[in-house]
């Protein structure tokens, strides 16, 4: 039996919001193996043009991602929820190894199993080159502070 990963479906607005923040917090650790544990062992992903199945492929993907996307900081926001599904919009800032900064915008559709693990993740993402002066996410690497504005407050 898999350990539960609360909050569990069916989601209310509050439990969906907490699930989104937990995902944001995990991704901001940039620990691929920790993040992969939030997904079912056979989780199916679409991320841009990549299709992944299972925790091992997810961890490998995230390892590659965070080797390329340096100084990664992510903000997620609940868009909608229904039963065992959550829709999220997000933005993250990162730089490449040449020092070019980007803000990546996207939407995700999530579906969870009964113990709160994500079984499906579909992500659409666009990258916008920005200058260092245009950056909006300035907290130290790791969890976004509770008092840092979210996407709506930042006008994103």
N, C-alpha and C positions, 0 to 999 in steps of 0.2 A: 504494500500500500504506500503510495506516495504521500509525503507530508504535505499538509495543506499550505497554501500560499495566500493568506488573506490580503485584502478583502476578497470574498468569494461571490460569484454570480448567484442569483440575479443582482445586478448593480443598481443602487440608488444613485442620485446625483452625487451625494457625499462620498459613497464608497468608490464610485468611478473616479472621482477627483483624487482620492487617496491612492488608488491604483496607478493613476497617471504620475503622481508625484513620486511614488516608489520606483517606477520605471525610470523617471528622470534621474533620481538619485543614484540608482544602480549604474546607468550609462555614464554618469559623470565621474564614477570611479575609474573608468577606462580599464576595468578588470574583465577581460573577455570570458573567463571561466565562471566568475560570479554572475555576470549578466546572463550567461547561457542557462544557468539553473532556474531562471524564471520561466523557461519554455518547456513544453512537453518533450520527452526524449525523441519523439518523431515530429516535432513542430515543423510546419511548412512556412517558408518565407518567400516573399518577392521583395527585393530591395533594389530599386532602380532596374537594371537589366539582369540581375543575378537571382537565381532560384536556388534556395537552400532547403535541405531537409535534415533535421536532427541537431542536437546540441553540439556535436563535434564540428559539423560544418558551420554552425553559428559562431562558435568560439574561434575557428580558423578565420572566418570572415572578419570578425571584430578585431582580431589580432592584426590582420592586414590593414584594416581601416585606421586603427589608431597609431600604426607605424607611419602612415601617410598623413593623417589629419592631426597635426601637432597642436598643443595648447587648446584642445577641444573643450568647449563649454556649451551645454545644451539646456534649452528651456522647452518644456512640453506644456500643452494646455488642452484640457478636455474640450471637445467639440460637441459630442453627442454620445448617448449610451442607450442600450436597450437589451435587457436580459443578460446574455453572456457576451455581448459585444460592446466595444468602446471605439469611438473615432476620436483621433487626436490630431492637433496641428502642432508643429514644432519649428524651432529655428535653432541652429547651432553655429558657432563661430569657431574657426580653426585657421591655421596657417600651414602652408606647405614648407618644404625644406629650403626653398629659396627666399622665404619671408613674406610671400604674397598671402594676404588675409582673404578669407571668404566668409560669407554668411550663407548657410544652406537652409532652405525653406522646404517644408514638406508636410504631408498628411499621411497618417497611418490608420489602417483599419485592423482592429485586434479582435480575435475570438478566443475565449477561455474555456478550459474544461471545468468540471465540477469542483476540482480542488484548487482552482485559481491559477493554474499554469496556462500560459499562452500557447494555444495550439496552432494558430494562424496569425501571420503578420504580413500585411501588404503595405508597402511604403512607396510613395512617389516623392522625389526629391529634386530640387533645382539648386544650383550653386551660383552665387553672385559674387564676383570679385569686389572687395571693399578695401579701403585704405585703413591703416592702423587707427587713424583719427575717427573713422566711422564706426569703429567697434562699440558695441553696447554692453557686452558681457565682460565685466572686469573683476569678478570675484576671484579669489585664489583658486587654483585647480582643486576640484572636488565638488562637494555638494553646494548647490546654489543657496546662499543665505536666505532665510525666510523673509527678510525685509527687502530683498532684491526684486525689482519690478518684474512682472510676467510679460507675456507677449502683448496682451491687450493694452496694458499700462504703457508699454514702450511704443505703441503705435504700429506694431508689427502684425 
